[in-house]
Amino acid sequence: MTWVHHASPEVEAESQYRLILGVCLSLTLSMVLIVCLRLTIRYHARRLEASDYVMVVTMIFSIIYSALCIAQSRYGLGLPLKLRPKEDLSQYTKLNYAGRPFYQVGIAGFKASLCLNYLRLISGTSKTLFRILIWVTITLSTVGHIAGALVLIFNCHPVERAWNPTISGSCLPSGPTFYGLAAFTIICDVMIIILPIPLLLQLNIKPAQKAGVVCLFLLGLFTTICSILRLTQIHRIAHGDGNSTMLVLWGTIEFNVGNIVTCIPFLAPLLKGAVRDFRSHSDRKHYDGRSYALQSWSKDQRSQLRSTTSAAPPRTRRTPSEELILESGGPEEGGIHMTVELRVSLEEKSTKER
């Protein structure tokens, strides 16, 4: 059974469907895992906010877009136009048309979520101007991307001509339309990435920590690079062999990586917990340079240890294992028991009663 419908073995060998499957599945699964970790942390902390709900919608849109990309690979995506089976043209065009709005609205979602996180950073401060600037950026980005989605939906008259070229009508030129939408996406990316840097530079933290926070947000530049690389593929589609594989893949990479980068700051509790557990584990194994892991001691072992240490001068400091284990015998073995205090208390009470 071939992966590409109606394709000969020679044509399928030319297809890049394996690359499409690898990129879409690996990035989408990674994105879903990281978003779910973020939501779990926020839920347990009882701090779910608007940005978290926006990320849920964005995650769903990303899954749908990746699924549509994989489905398109079965109907010709991954092949130049001249090698695509003609029987698959109608189905491929419908799937491609369906995926465009999910991409446009989805990338607007993770950008809005990131900006809402900026608002959370300055909540309770007097930075009113900065707050207004963030809201303006959210509005322009969201409205612009939704408008772009509407353009892609209604770019043909009648609309059905978008997936059925045999119908008479007209469509917007694909080259200028795609170039305009890609340019707007890049501008929004740059605005959102640069926006928090002045605020982060004012944080009263160590320089190394400040540099780490700034670099974390600069990771968002990778989505801008994806947008630029995606834009370079438009010329190939409009004036080249018509192979839209890399255009779709760079869109998938941008979509998923954007969601991942937006969620990374919320995973800090997991990283701190891992470091704390590692330190705790190391401390249990090493105390003052010696190992004191808890062990099972028999009565003979404890007696032998006491006889060995009785000749030695008394030590002024005991390790936790010595307090909890070595002195855990009965009264005749020198153990510490709270019943001594209770016995004295009872005796005093009996004396008063007489």
C-alpha positions as CSV (number, residue, x, y, z in Angstrom):
1,M,0.0,0.0,0.0
2,T,1.4,3.4,-1.1
3,W,1.3,6.5,1.1
4,V,0.5,8.9,-1.7
5,H,-2.8,8.1,-3.3
6,H,-2.8,7.2,-7.0
7,A,1.0,7.5,-7.2
8,S,3.4,5.1,-8.8
9,P,6.3,3.7,-6.8
10,E,8.7,6.0,-8.8
11,V,6.6,9.1,-8.0
12,E,6.2,8.1,-4.3
13,A,10.0,7.7,-4.1
14,E,10.3,11.4,-5.0
15,S,7.8,12.5,-2.4
16,Q,9.0,14.2,0.8
17,Y,6.2,12.8,2.9
18,R,8.6,11.1,5.3
19,L,10.0,14.5,6.1
20,I,6.5,15.9,6.6
21,L,5.5,13.1,8.9
22,G,8.7,13.4,11.0
23,V,8.5,17.2,11.5
24,C,4.7,17.3,12.1
25,L,4.6,14.4,14.5
26,S,7.7,15.2,16.5
27,L,7.0,18.9,17.0
28,T,3.3,18.5,17.6
29,L,3.9,15.8,20.3
30,S,6.6,17.9,21.9
31,M,4.3,21.0,21.9
32,V,1.3,19.1,23.4
33,L,3.6,17.7,26.2
34,I,5.0,21.1,27.1
35,V,1.6,22.9,26.9
36,C,0.1,20.2,29.1
37,L,2.9,20.5,31.6
38,R,2.3,24.2,31.8
39,L,-1.4,23.8,32.3
40,T,-0.8,21.1,35.0
41,I,1.6,23.4,36.9
42,R,-0.8,26.3,36.6
43,Y,-3.8,24.2,37.7
44,H,-2.1,22.8,40.8
45,A,-1.0,26.3,41.7
46,R,-4.6,27.5,41.1
47,R,-3.4,30.3,38.9
48,L,-5.1,29.5,35.6
49,E,-5.6,32.8,33.7
50,A,-6.7,34.1,30.3
51,S,-3.3,33.3,28.7
52,D,-3.6,29.7,29.7
53,Y,-7.1,29.3,28.1
54,V,-5.8,31.0,25.0
55,M,-3.0,28.4,24.9
56,V,-5.5,25.6,25.0
57,V,-7.2,27.0,21.9
58,T,-3.9,27.6,20.2
59,M,-2.8,24.0,21.0
60,I,-5.9,22.6,19.5
61,F,-5.5,24.7,16.3
62,S,-1.9,23.6,16.0
63,I,-2.9,19.9,16.3
64,I,-5.5,20.4,13.6
65,Y,-3.1,22.2,11.3
66,S,-0.5,19.5,11.7
67,A,-3.1,16.8,11.0
68,L,-4.2,18.6,7.8
69,C,-0.5,18.8,6.7
70,I,-0.1,15.1,7.2
71,A,-3.3,14.4,5.3
72,Q,-2.1,16.7,2.5
73,S,1.0,14.5,2.1
74,R,-1.3,11.7,1.0
75,Y,-2.7,13.8,-1.8
76,G,0.4,15.3,-3.3
77,L,2.1,17.6,-0.7
78,G,5.8,16.8,-0.9
79,L,5.8,16.6,-4.7
80,P,6.2,19.3,-7.4
81,L,3.0,20.2,-9.3
82,K,3.9,18.2,-12.4
83,L,4.3,15.0,-10.4
84,R,1.2,15.2,-8.3
85,P,-1.5,12.8,-9.3
86,K,-4.4,14.6,-11.0
87,E,-6.9,12.4,-9.2
88,D,-5.8,14.0,-5.9
89,L,-5.9,17.6,-7.0
90,S,-9.4,18.3,-5.7
91,Q,-8.9,16.7,-2.3
92,Y,-5.5,18.3,-1.8
93,T,-6.8,21.7,-2.6
94,K,-9.6,21.4,-0.1
95,L,-7.3,20.3,2.7
96,N,-4.8,23.1,1.9
97,Y,-7.7,25.6,1.9
98,A,-8.9,24.3,5.2
99,G,-5.6,24.6,6.9
100,R,-4.9,28.3,6.1
101,P,-7.3,29.8,8.6
102,F,-6.2,27.5,11.4
103,Y,-2.6,28.7,10.8
104,Q,-3.4,32.4,10.8
105,V,-5.7,32.4,13.9
106,G,-3.4,29.9,15.7
107,I,-0.2,32.0,15.5
108,A,-2.2,35.0,16.6
109,G,-3.2,33.0,19.7
110,F,0.3,32.2,21.0
111,K,1.3,35.8,20.4
112,A,-1.7,37.0,22.4
113,S,-0.9,34.6,25.1
114,L,2.7,35.8,25.3
115,C,1.5,39.4,25.5
116,L,-0.9,38.5,28.3
117,N,2.1,37.1,30.2
118,Y,3.8,40.5,29.8
119,L,0.7,42.1,31.4
120,R,1.0,39.6,34.3
121,L,4.6,40.6,34.9
122,I,3.7,44.3,35.4
123,S,0.5,43.7,37.3
124,G,0.4,45.9,40.4
125,T,3.0,48.3,39.1
126,S,2.6,51.9,37.9
127,K,3.7,51.2,34.3
128,T,0.5,52.4,32.7
129,L,2.1,53.4,29.4
130,F,3.7,50.1,29.0
131,R,0.4,48.3,29.8
132,I,-1.4,50.4,27.1
133,L,1.4,49.5,24.6
134,I,0.9,45.8,25.3
135,W,-2.8,46.0,24.8
136,V,-2.3,47.9,21.5
137,T,0.1,45.2,20.3
138,I,-2.4,42.4,21.3
139,T,-5.2,44.2,19.4
140,L,-3.2,44.9,16.3
141,S,-1.8,41.4,16.1
142,T,-5.0,39.5,16.8
143,V,-7.2,41.7,14.5
144,G,-4.6,41.6,11.8
145,H,-4.2,37.8,11.8
146,I,-8.0,37.3,11.9
147,A,-8.3,39.7,9.0
148,G,-5.7,37.6,7.2
149,A,-7.6,34.4,7.9
150,L,-10.8,36.0,6.4
151,V,-8.8,37.1,3.3
152,L,-7.7,33.5,2.8
153,I,-11.2,32.2,3.2
154,F,-12.8,34.7,0.9
155,N,-10.0,35.3,-1.6
156,C,-12.0,33.8,-4.4
157,H,-15.4,34.8,-5.9
158,P,-17.3,32.5,-5.6
159,V,-15.6,31.0,-2.6
160,E,-15.9,27.5,-4.0
161,R,-13.4,28.4,-6.7
162,A,-10.6,28.3,-4.1
163,W,-10.7,24.5,-4.2
164,N,-12.4,24.0,-7.5
165,P,-10.6,25.9,-10.3
166,T,-13.0,24.6,-12.9
167,I,-15.6,27.0,-11.7
168,S,-15.7,30.4,-13.5
169,G,-14.7,33.3,-11.3
170,S,-11.7,35.2,-10.0
171,C,-9.3,35.0,-7.1
172,L,-6.8,37.4,-5.5
173,P,-3.2,36.9,-6.8
174,S,-1.6,34.3,-4.6
175,G,1.9,36.0,-4.7
176,P,1.0,39.5,-3.3
177,T,-1.5,38.0,-0.9
178,F,0.9,35.6,0.7
179,Y,3.7,38.2,0.7
180,G,1.5,40.7,2.5
181,L,0.4,38.2,5.1
182,A,3.9,36.9,5.7
183,A,5.3,40.5,6.1
184,F,2.6,41.3,8.6
185,T,3.4,38.2,10.6
186,I,7.1,39.1,10.7
187,I,6.4,42.6,11.9
188,C,4.2,41.3,14.7
189,D,6.9,38.8,15.7
190,V,9.6,41.5,16.0
191,M,7.3,43.8,17.9
192,I,6.3,41.2,20.5
193,I,9.9,40.0,21.0
194,I,11.3,43.5,21.5
195,L,8.4,44.7,23.6
196,P,9.4,43.2,27.0
197,I,13.2,43.7,26.7
198,P,13.2,47.3,28.2
199,L,11.1,46.0,31.1
200,L,13.3,43.0,31.7
201,L,16.5,45.1,31.7
202,Q,15.0,47.0,34.7
203,L,14.5,43.9,36.8
204,N,16.4,44.1,40.1
205,I,18.1,40.7,39.8
206,K,21.6,39.4,39.2
207,P,23.1,40.2,35.8
208,A,23.5,36.5,35.0
209,Q,19.8,35.9,35.8
210,K,18.8,39.0,33.8
211,A,20.8,37.8,30.8
212,G,19.1,34.4,31.1
213,V,15.6,35.9,31.1
214,V,16.4,38.1,28.1
215,C,17.9,35.2,26.2
216,L,14.8,33.1,27.0
217,F,12.5,35.7,25.4
218,L,14.9,36.1,22.5
219,L,14.3,32.5,21.7
220,G,11.1,33.9,20.1
221,L,13.3,35.2,17.3
222,F,13.4,31.6,16.0
223,T,9.7,32.0,15.0
224,T,10.6,35.1,13.1
225,I,13.3,33.2,11.3
226,C,10.7,30.5,10.4
227,S,8.4,33.3,9.0
228,I,11.2,34.6,6.9
229,L,12.1,31.2,5.6
230,R,8.4,30.6,4.9
231,L,8.3,33.8,3.0
232,T,11.2,32.7,0.7
233,Q,9.1,29.8,-0.4
234,I,6.3,31.9,-1.9
235,H,8.4,32.7,-5.0
236,R,8.9,29.0,-5.6
237,I,5.1,28.4,-5.5
238,A,4.2,31.3,-7.6
239,H,7.0,31.1,-10.2
240,G,8.8,27.8,-9.7
241,D,7.9,24.2,-9.7
242,G,4.9,24.8,-7.3
243,N,6.2,22.6,-4.6
244,S,4.7,24.0,-1.4
245,T,6.3,21.4,1.0
246,M,8.7,23.8,2.7
247,L,6.1,26.5,2.9
248,V,3.8,24.3,4.9
249,L,6.6,22.8,7.0
250,W,8.1,26.2,8.0
251,G,4.5,27.2,9.0
252,T,4.2,24.0,11.1
253,I,7.6,24.6,12.7
254,E,6.8,28.3,13.5
255,F,3.4,27.3,14.9
256,N,4.7,24.6,17.3
257,V,7.9,26.3,18.3
258,G,5.9,29.5,19.1
259,N,3.7,27.5,21.4
260,I,6.7,25.9,23.1
261,V,8.6,29.1,23.6
262,T,5.5,30.7,25.1
263,C,5.2,27.9,27.7
264,I,8.9,27.5,28.7
265,P,8.9,30.2,31.4
266,F,6.1,28.4,33.2
267,L,8.2,25.2,33.5
268,A,10.5,26.9,36.0
269,P,8.9,25.1,39.0
270,L,9.8,21.8,37.4
271,L,13.4,22.7,36.9
272,K,13.7,24.1,40.4
273,G,12.1,20.9,41.8
274,A,14.5,18.7,39.9
275,V,17.5,20.7,41.2
276,R,16.1,20.6,44.7
277,D,15.6,16.8,44.5
278,F,19.1,16.3,43.2
279,R,20.6,18.4,46.0
280,S,18.5,16.5,48.6
281,H,19.6,13.2,47.1
282,S,23.2,14.3,47.3
283,D,22.9,15.5,50.8
284,R,21.4,12.2,52.0
285,K,24.4,10.4,50.5
286,H,27.1,12.9,51.8
287,Y,27.1,14.4,55.2
288,D,30.3,16.1,56.3
289,G,32.1,14.1,53.7
290,R,30.8,10.7,54.9
291,S,28.0,8.5,53.8
292,Y,25.1,8.2,56.2
293,A,22.4,6.5,54.2
294,L,19.9,4.8,56.5
295,Q,20.6,1.1,57.1
296,S,19.1,-1.8,59.0
297,W,21.1,-2.5,62.2
298,S,20.8,-5.6,64.3
299,K,21.2,-5.6,68.1
300,D,24.6,-7.2,67.9
301,Q,25.8,-4.6,65.4
302,R,24.7,-1.8,67.7
303,S,26.4,-3.4,70.7
304,Q,29.6,-3.9,68.8
305,L,29.5,-0.3,67.6
306,R,28.9,1.0,71.2
307,S,31.8,-1.1,72.5
308,T,34.0,0.3,69.8
309,T,33.1,3.9,70.3
310,S,33.0,3.7,74.1
311,A,36.8,3.8,74.3
312,A,36.9,6.8,72.0
313,P,36.6,10.3,73.5
314,P,33.0,11.7,73.4
315,R,32.1,13.5,70.2
316,T,30.5,16.9,70.4
317,R,28.7,16.5,67.1
318,R,26.5,13.6,65.9
319,T,25.2,12.9,62.4
320,P,21.5,12.4,61.8
321,S,22.0,8.7,61.4
322,E,23.7,8.5,64.8
323,E,20.8,10.3,66.5
324,L,18.1,8.3,64.8
325,I,19.6,4.9,64.5
326,L,22.6,4.3,66.8
327,E,20.7,5.6,69.9
328,S,17.5,3.9,69.1
329,G,18.0,1.0,71.6
330,G,16.2,0.4,74.9
331,P,16.8,2.2,78.2
332,E,19.6,-0.1,79.2
333,E,21.3,0.7,75.9
334,G,21.4,4.5,76.4
335,G,18.5,5.3,74.2
336,I,16.6,8.6,74.5
337,H,12.9,8.2,75.5
338,M,10.2,10.8,76.1
339,T,8.7,8.5,78.8
340,V,11.3,9.8,81.3
341,E,9.7,13.2,81.3
342,L,6.2,11.8,81.5
343,R,7.2,9.6,84.5
344,V,8.6,12.6,86.4
345,S,5.4,14.6,85.7
346,L,3.3,11.8,87.0
347,E,5.3,11.5,90.2
348,E,5.0,15.2,90.9
349,K,1.2,15.0,90.4
350,S,1.0,12.0,92.9
351,T,3.0,13.9,95.6
352,K,0.6,16.8,95.4
353,E,-2.4,14.5,95.8
354,R,-1.0,13.0,99.0
